[in-house]
Amino acid sequence: MTNSRGFSIIELIVVLSIIGALLAIAGISGRAWLDKYRVETQMKEMFIDLMNARVGAMQRNRIHFAVLTPTQYSVYQDTNPQPDGNGTLETASDRLLIQKNLNPLYAITYTGQINFDTRGLASPTGTLRVATAFGAAFDCITVLATRIRMGAWNGTSCVAQ
């Protein structure tokens, strides 16, 4: 005669152990995916804001400044003195267009100021990238005098995508 009243305690422990192991694996890979997604989102937003600063400088015929720190960036329009500014960033009197905080986990390595003149030319040029590698498809931005490119950091340079 067989006992068909349910599961034994050993069978339940085995099944729960397998489920726990699968959840742990899913949690680890889910965290890695989430980090990649957040890095890409942050870099895409920064890319758009830098492009908008460049285009805004050309459209408004005013110099725009992007001020970057590892955990924050701001974009200013040169408005002081009126009507078209003096070409120098004065954070107290120039118009703040946008200011965004970056997630400290995805801090960037660039600190400084990028200027966009009335023709949209950027100076100085450089590369902004996330300090820690998360394997994201887009984790760096290269600012050249005539263009801004987004790409992936390969350890030594930003490879445009």
Secondary structure, 3 states (H helix, E strand, C coil): CCCCCCCCHHHHHHHHHHHHHHHHHHHHHHHHHHHHHHHHHHHHHHHHHHHHHHHHHHHHCCCEEEEEECCEEEEEECCCCCCCCCCCCCCCCCEEEEEEECCHHHCECCCEEEEECCCCCEECCEEEEECCCCCCCCCEEEECCCCEEEEEECCCCEEEC
